[in-house]
Amino acid sequence: MTVVAKVYIVRHGETDANRQGIIQGQLDTVLNDAGINQARLTADALEDVPFGAAYSSDLQRAKKTAEIVLESHPNVQLETTEALRERYMGEWQGGSVARRTDPPPDLEPVIDFTTRSVGWWNSTVVRHAQRKAAELKKKRSSIAAAKAGSNGDAGKANGHTEALNGDAADEELLGLDFEPVHILAVSHGGLIGSLITNLIGSRKLQAAEGVAVGWCFNASISVIDIDETGKGVLVSYADTTHLDGDVLEHNADVRLN
């Protein structure tokens, strides 16, 4: 099947609260110097990706990371949304993860957190993929009709279209002027892990061989390919090979999700 959408999910860069083991949740903390440098290294890694859409949590640490990544993509407009925020941690927010008590009553319920993230995926990413799938289908039909016409038999157009469907190696497909939509999404460790785990659990997504969902590091990049049927493949998860220097092994918010 042909890939119609590639999603690059980036976790925000480091904050002082990350470094200090503070539970942030939806506190609006900012990147520290290390976090800004991480965002710049992430921007370098993604510089050649032809982004067609970009989304970010509206919290400053994510928004700033996204803005730095998009500095080399001046024609791409960033859309911020509360849907990509970290889980609301209630009374835990601002406290040390080492000194946390029992879950507070105002902690965002897991079902609400899941519904929020998966809802964003369905309303945003899936729609992008559906539009590109429709574009691909139209291009295939045009090629099929042109070939049938050149052969003097327009009635064969449908047959040609069926022959092209779903075979990315077909020599006819290689002639298609088609590029998948490349989507940037910048969010938080807890949300990224929860979203991808739930997409895999619902079979909307499968992990490529050797790829496992684990710790989501600051400024890491996870890549998902979506084909024309709407199925996705997790190509990489929380990749940090583009980063240099110290990468935190433990983050309070990721640990609690």
C-alpha positions in Angstrom: 0.0 0.0 0.0 1.1 3.5 -0.7 1.9 5.8 2.2 -0.3 8.9 2.1 0.7 10.5 5.4 3.9 10.6 7.5 3.5 11.9 11.0 6.5 13.2 13.0 5.6 13.3 16.7 8.1 15.3 18.8 8.3 15.6 22.5 9.1 19.1 23.8 12.6 20.0 24.8 13.8 19.9 28.4 12.6 22.2 31.1 14.0 23.0 34.6 11.0 21.1 36.0 12.1 18.0 34.0 15.6 18.3 35.4 14.3 18.8 39.0 11.8 15.9 39.0 8.8 18.2 39.2 5.4 17.1 38.0 4.4 19.6 35.4 1.1 18.3 33.9 -0.5 21.3 32.4 1.7 23.9 34.2 2.9 26.3 31.6 6.6 25.9 32.0 9.3 27.1 29.6 12.3 25.4 27.9 15.6 25.8 29.7 18.8 26.3 27.7 19.3 22.6 27.2 15.8 22.3 25.9 16.3 25.1 23.4 19.4 23.4 22.2 17.6 20.1 21.9 14.8 21.8 19.9 17.4 23.3 17.5 19.0 19.8 17.0 15.6 18.4 16.3 15.0 21.2 13.8 18.3 20.2 12.1 17.1 16.6 11.9 13.8 17.6 10.4 15.0 20.4 8.2 14.5 18.6 4.9 11.0 17.2 5.7 8.5 19.0 3.5 5.9 19.6 6.2 2.4 20.4 5.0 0.8 20.8 8.4 2.0 21.4 12.0 0.3 21.1 15.3 1.4 21.6 18.9 0.2 21.7 22.4 -0.6 25.3 23.4 1.7 25.0 26.4 4.8 27.1 26.0 7.4 24.3 26.2 5.8 22.5 23.3 4.8 25.6 21.3 8.4 26.9 21.5 9.8 23.6 20.4 7.5 23.5 17.4 8.4 27.1 16.5 12.1 26.3 16.5 11.5 23.3 14.3 9.5 25.3 11.9 12.1 28.1 11.6 13.3 26.4 8.4 9.7 26.0 7.2 8.5 29.6 7.0 5.4 28.8 4.9 4.0 26.2 7.4 1.6 27.7 9.9 1.6 26.2 13.4 -1.8 25.4 14.9 -1.9 25.1 18.7 -4.5 23.0 20.5 -5.4 22.1 24.1 -6.0 18.5 22.8 -2.2 17.9 22.7 -1.6 19.1 26.3 -0.1 16.8 28.8 -2.5 15.0 31.2 -3.9 17.3 33.9 -2.2 16.2 37.1 -4.4 18.1 39.6 -2.9 18.8 43.0 0.2 16.9 42.0 1.3 19.6 39.6 4.2 21.6 40.9 5.3 19.0 43.4 8.1 16.5 43.4 7.5 13.1 41.9 9.5 11.6 44.7 7.1 13.1 47.3 3.8 12.4 45.6 0.8 11.2 47.6 -2.1 9.1 46.6 -3.7 10.2 43.3 -5.6 13.5 43.8 -9.3 13.7 43.1 -8.8 16.3 40.4 -6.4 14.1 38.4 -7.6 13.9 34.8 -9.3 10.5 34.4 -7.4 8.1 32.0 -10.5 7.7 29.9 -10.8 11.5 29.4 -7.1 11.7 28.6 -7.3 8.9 26.1 -10.4 10.3 24.5 -8.8 13.7 24.1 -5.6 12.4 22.4 -7.2 9.8 20.2 -10.0 12.3 19.3 -7.3 14.7 18.0 -5.7 12.0 16.0 -9.1 11.0 14.4 -10.2 14.5 13.6 -6.8 15.8 12.4 -4.3 13.2 11.2 -6.9 10.7 9.9 -8.6 13.5 7.9 -5.3 14.6 6.3 -4.7 10.9 5.4 -8.2 10.6 3.9 -7.7 13.7 1.7 -4.4 12.4 0.4 -5.8 9.0 -0.2 -8.6 10.6 -2.3 -6.0 12.6 -4.2 -4.0 9.4 -4.9 -7.2 7.7 -6.1 -7.9 10.6 -8.5 -4.4 10.5 -9.9 -4.6 6.8 -10.5 -7.9 7.2 -12.3 -6.4 9.9 -14.5 -3.5 7.8 -15.5 -5.8 4.8 -16.1 -8.1 6.9 -18.3 -5.2 8.3 -20.2 -3.7 4.9 -20.8 -7.0 3.5 -21.8 -7.6 6.4 -24.2 -4.1 6.0 -25.8 -5.0 2.3 -26.4 -8.3 3.3 -28.0 -10.4 1.7 -25.4 -11.8 4.0 -22.7 -13.8 1.1 -21.3 -10.6 -0.4 -19.9 -10.0 2.5 -17.6 -11.5 0.8 -14.6 -9.4 -2.2 -15.1 -6.3 -0.1 -15.3 -7.3 1.6 -12.1 -7.7 -1.6 -10.3 -4.4 -2.8 -11.5 -2.7 0.2 -10.0 -4.4 0.1 -6.6 -2.3 -0.7 -3.7 0.9 -1.7 -5.5 3.6 0.9 -4.7 6.1 -1.1 -6.8 4.0 -1.0 -10.0 6.0 0.9 -12.7 2.9 2.9 -13.4 2.8 4.2 -9.8 6.4 5.2 -10.1 5.3 7.8 -12.6 2.8 9.3 -10.3 3.5 12.9 -9.2 2.4 12.1 -5.6 3.9 13.1 -2.2 2.4 12.1 1.1 1.4 14.8 3.5 4.1 15.3 6.2 2.6 16.3 9.5 4.5 17.7 12.6 3.0 17.2 16.0 4.7 18.5 19.1 3.4 17.3 22.5 4.3 15.9 25.8 5.8 12.6 27.0 2.7 11.2 28.7 0.4 12.1 25.9 2.7 10.7 23.2 3.1 7.4 25.0 -0.6 7.1 25.8 -1.7 8.0 22.2 0.6 5.6 20.5 -0.1 2.8 22.9 -3.9 3.2 22.4 -3.5 3.4 18.6 -1.6 0.1 18.7 -4.2 -1.4 21.1 -7.0 -0.5 18.8 -5.1 -1.9 15.8 -5.1 1.4 14.0 -1.3 1.2 14.3 1.3 -1.5 14.4 4.9 -1.3 15.4 7.5 -2.1 12.7 9.8 -5.0 13.5 12.2 -4.1 16.2 10.3 -0.9 17.3 8.9 -0.9 20.9 7.1 1.8 22.9 9.0 2.7 26.0 10.4 5.8 27.5 9.7 9.0 25.7 12.7 11.3 25.9 12.7 15.1 25.6 13.0 16.3 22.0 12.7 12.7 20.7 11.1 12.0 17.4 8.6 9.2 16.7 7.5 8.6 13.1 4.3 7.0 11.9 3.5 6.1 8.3 -0.2 5.9 7.3 -1.3 4.1 4.1 -4.3 4.7 1.9 -6.4 2.2 3.9 -5.9 4.3 7.1 -3.6 1.8 8.7 -0.5 3.0 10.3 3.0 1.7 11.0 5.2 3.0 13.9 8.5 3.4 12.0 10.4 4.7 15.0 9.7 5.6 18.6 11.3 8.3 20.8 14.4 8.4 18.6 17.2 10.6 20.1 20.0 9.9 17.7 19.9 13.5 16.5 20.6 14.8 20.0 24.0 15.3 21.6 24.9 15.8 25.3 22.9 14.8 28.3 19.4 13.3 27.8 17.3 12.8 30.9 16.6 9.1 31.5 13.7 9.9 33.8 10.9 12.5 33.6 8.2 12.9 36.2 5.2 13.3 33.9 6.2 10.4 31.7 6.7 8.2 34.8 3.1 8.9 36.0 1.3 8.0 32.7 
